């Protein structure tokens, strides 16, 4: 992927030629443009064109698998998988290499975000000279704050002056840069922009997927919460550039926790067109994409390569494609069944398909055993495990040209199309699973249980090469017919970025941190989410309807007094594999505590012997390195620009 340097391209906004907001009343379309001049924004067309590029820039971050990897690999949720390259190995911080300024894939957001920030500043500066509504300018303020918030969490303090003055649009190249401190970034940029955005954004988006008051309130609440943690610094994690843990506006951490609670609960009580979906399955079901729980997403479409900004038939894996879902998809196509009971003619019984449970396998990232067995311990009542993972791989051989209506599978028993070929069991069975030596008849080393026609793997037996896939990010197409579709294309689904549900988590976390819960308590807020998790309407594992309600049971099991670790466990159940986890762990300074060890079996088919792996999570790793390309392209003394430890 091409790296773009801040100092050489800060004048070049990420101006994309196209963006489609699917299912909307308005299509955003513009002419390709390499750079912006100040006069460009002094027209309504210029403002709208700049805003279009802001929504489009999300595609270069969200769904971009190498950045996605930095948000998950190395946490208690995810480790590297069998086919991982250095992009993934180093992020695990388990002795497979070191994160360096050259290979930290947080570089994905550096140039993309600063370019977008510069565009936003151009729109904001020109607002007095162009007759457009304040709500349009508020979208630019939201996105400037959005990008600065992403940057400050990832790198620490970052520059507010891009070459033309603090928060000023820069039309000329610059090769110098000075980093501001974390408090300066929050108090001079993020908070003012988000407060202004809330004041001026509409309750209802101007097009589906557009910025709203509710979205801005979520990000302001998250920023207050994160900054409160930063001020408090419970584990003495270093920051850079060095700054005292005092607020320039004179507030303490508790003031910010209270603000986070108040803003989040205000959004909950004034939701506009947003709200929780009735079941967790509905949130991530591809047939229900762009639903009312999603506040922001990086959009894609299957209707046009032009508006999708990517091929609809093939992808090499690069932005702006949405290919993050490939990373935790193992090579299920290796599975074999046979055309006769003697197993003389094995065939691929689960073939690559663009269906949501399947998709393109890259085997770069794998869930840890602890995520499967501990985070998602209650798999029968809590629907979030079933609504997160593909745990049953079903036969689709006829779609791939294998004509037999019956194949033979585990225990030599017959299976039909749609039957389970491989099942990842919810619980470890009382009796031992009969695993073969090596790959066995399944070709992946799966075991058998008496009387079952599906091969099985226990939750304690997953490995770096065979593990439950990530259903929630799987592909979905309606225009590829009844066959295998286009599984080699990137996903045409939107990549979800912000959800209404997170308002409950932010408010609950703020309450646990000492905010005066004038409305719902932390337990009540979390129980809204847990109650929804207990409601089922569909069972992915069984591939059939399941009408059940375990809300009372889940609510009653919530501890009377919840702590940060409980909230983090709930956040993992709710948002597993969606790119939240590293940021959750560094915000709360729980990364080393919760992710310093994990268990998983090895990289060979048939390896079911889990090992305990130790990570070396040092305090300096709580910040990602400034990309080396940025350092090399700057003039003058750059010795103090890089984060310590790198």
PyMOL commands that set and color helices and strands:
alter all, ss='L'
color gray80, all
select helices_A, chain A and resi 6-9+38-42+44-60+65-72+86-92+107-129+134-155+182-200+213-232+253-269+280-284+286-288+305-308+324-326+332-334+369-375+397-400+410-412+459-461+471-473+502-512+522-533+551-557+564-575+581-587+591-595+619-622+628-632
alter helices_A, ss='H'
color red, helices_A
select strands_A, chain A and resi 78-80+294-298+336-338+346-348+365-367+389-390+392-394+406-408+414-416+420-424+455-457+469-470+495-499+535-539+544-549+597-600+611-614
alter strands_A, ss='S'
color yellow, strands_A
deselect
rebuild
show_as cartoon
